[in-house]
Amino acid sequence: MSDQQEETSGPQSNLTKDGPMVFVKHLTEYEKYRPDYSEKGVEMILEEIMLPKETSSSSLKYEILELGAGSGKLTELVAPKIPPGYRYLATDISGDFLEMLKSKSLPVETATVNASSIPIPDNSVQNILCASCLHWFCDDKSLREIHRVLVPGGKLISLTYCEQIDEPWFKEIENQWAEACEMLRKTLLTDVYTSDFAELKPMDSCSFFTAVRRECIPGKGITPGLDSILNYLNTLSCYVYLSDDVREAFFSRLKQKVYTQPGVNPENMTIPFVDHFHVFLAK
Ligand SMILES: C[S@@+](CC[C@H](N)C(=O)[O-])C[C@H]1O[C@@H](n2cnc3c(N)ncnc32)[C@H](O)[C@@H]1O
């Protein structure tokens, strides 16, 4: 067992010393129950990637570096559409996730990479893509690394799906969700993780990137129904982190709330999703 996978002690036995590794425990479910990205979101990424370059660098090695690519849910939508000659390196901190990505036989190179230490020379990447992962490494160390490998004027592009919490029954879950997130934050042994997926506030105070585009578009979402929602929640780090009995207790409270909400049919209920799109330029 590596340092990163070392188990921490305590009542929540699913904890690992390095947060992201927790996803690996639910790889198949992750791939199956997480939403896909909207066609519009993919279109906007391609549009940004294919805009004429403002700067060119003789040291350029990749037109696209994807960080935190996971099982390749975005990679499989973007890679087949990039122009011939574009070099695309898809990476993740987790080798297990990358194995799943590789099994999709996409036209990309792959490597295990931690965003806080990217094994690529300075000024060698035109665009960095992050799909629902920048919140895991939106800290000074990783942002400096990202900036270092980008060519001047290169882009950090982020697309993140996010639930829209307007329904009254969903408001009921919100509190328990916040409780689970707080438990996650306390146990991650890192303050890098931010649950602020939508705004990515830490980027506002980052002096070496400028935000040039922020949009929120309708997302793809998941299949309607309480089971589908529970399957989705079960893939979220804040729930994965809980021990089985704590998670079960959370879910049974949630079901109780849903079944007692007037006018809610558990078979039809759904969570609307939006995709948040951000582009930051490397100064
Ligand atoms: C919510 S998943 C998103 C995966 C994929 N991009 C997607 O859209 O399905 C977050 C991913 O970030 C990766 N990750 C977390 N911290 C990381 C880090 N420091 N460096 C690189 N990848 C990281 C995790 O292993 C995981 O694959």
PDBQT file of the ligand as one rigid body, heavy atoms in Angstrom, charges set to zero:
ROOT
HETATM    1  C1  LIG A 301     -15.104  13.836  -9.570  1.00  0.00    +0.000 C 
HETATM    2  S1  LIG A 301     -13.775  13.012 -10.340  1.00  0.00    +0.000 S 
HETATM    3  C2  LIG A 301     -13.895  13.605 -12.043  1.00  0.00    +0.000 C 
HETATM    4  C3  LIG A 301     -13.329  12.622 -13.026  1.00  0.00    +0.000 C 
HETATM    5  C4  LIG A 301     -13.568  12.942 -14.486  1.00  0.00    +0.000 C 
HETATM    6  N1  LIG A 301     -12.906  14.146 -14.885  1.00  0.00    +0.000 N 
HETATM    7  C5  LIG A 301     -15.043  13.015 -14.795  1.00  0.00    +0.000 C 
HETATM    8  O1  LIG A 301     -15.475  14.023 -15.325  1.00  0.00    +0.000 OA
HETATM    9  O2  LIG A 301     -15.747  12.028 -14.548  1.00  0.00    +0.000 OA
HETATM   10  C6  LIG A 301     -12.346  13.854  -9.726  1.00  0.00    +0.000 C 
HETATM   11  C7  LIG A 301     -11.075  13.262 -10.275  1.00  0.00    +0.000 C 
HETATM   12  O3  LIG A 301      -9.995  14.075  -9.842  1.00  0.00    +0.000 OA
HETATM   13  C8  LIG A 301      -8.908  13.226  -9.582  1.00  0.00    +0.000 C 
HETATM   14  N2  LIG A 301      -7.990  13.958  -8.713  1.00  0.00    +0.000 N 
HETATM   15  C9  LIG A 301      -8.199  14.373  -7.451  1.00  0.00    +0.000 A 
HETATM   16  N3  LIG A 301      -7.134  14.999  -6.951  1.00  0.00    +0.000 NA
HETATM   17  C10 LIG A 301      -6.213  15.015  -7.935  1.00  0.00    +0.000 A 
HETATM   18  C11 LIG A 301      -4.903  15.546  -8.045  1.00  0.00    +0.000 A 
HETATM   19  N4  LIG A 301      -4.304  16.163  -7.022  1.00  0.00    +0.000 N 
HETATM   20  N5  LIG A 301      -4.256  15.402  -9.215  1.00  0.00    +0.000 NA
HETATM   21  C12 LIG A 301      -4.839  14.780 -10.263  1.00  0.00    +0.000 A 
HETATM   22  N6  LIG A 301      -6.071  14.238 -10.225  1.00  0.00    +0.000 NA
HETATM   23  C13 LIG A 301      -6.763  14.361  -9.067  1.00  0.00    +0.000 A 
HETATM   24  C14 LIG A 301      -9.558  11.999  -8.940  1.00  0.00    +0.000 C 
HETATM   25  O4  LIG A 301      -8.746  10.851  -8.952  1.00  0.00    +0.000 OA
HETATM   26  C15 LIG A 301     -10.791  11.851  -9.806  1.00  0.00    +0.000 C 
HETATM   27  O5  LIG A 301     -10.547  11.056 -10.933  1.00  0.00    +0.000 OA
ENDROOT
TORSDOF 0
